[in-house]
């Protein structure tokens, strides 16, 4: 569950309501002490959303570049009990043109946590590439709307 979670109380409420994991973004990226605090209070239940556009971390709904580099945020979280990092490649998000394999592979190799890949996925081939790159999971949107991916095909074939 994610979207607008910017307080410790909201994290607690969301988990108490039954969410297995809570996705946090802007506040976690601008206040890493808060991120550490909620991750330690809820080990392996916090997912950090790292949206990237033009190689820069984005905050506030992709409206602003953060004053932190990808490398520095990944370095800071290496000893935090984060469940995963949700990486959205804003440059290809919603275009249904395919993933940026090089950028996603680089991010997955650098990330000390499991990576949930998002952005540009258009078909099963992209899912297979992401799996081969080491992605833990993937978020699929446009490919479902356009028919590029049939969820029953993925589950039936165990991909």
Buried (B, 14 or more C-beta within 10 A) or exposed (E): BBEEBBEEEBBBEBBEEEBEBBBBBBBBBBEBEBBBBBBEBBEBBBBBBBBBBEEBBBBEEEEEBBEBEBEEBBEBBEEBBBBBBBBBBBBBBEEBEBBBBEBBBBBBEEBBBBBBBBBBBBBBEBBEBBBEBBBBBBEBBBBEEEEBBEEEEBEEEEE
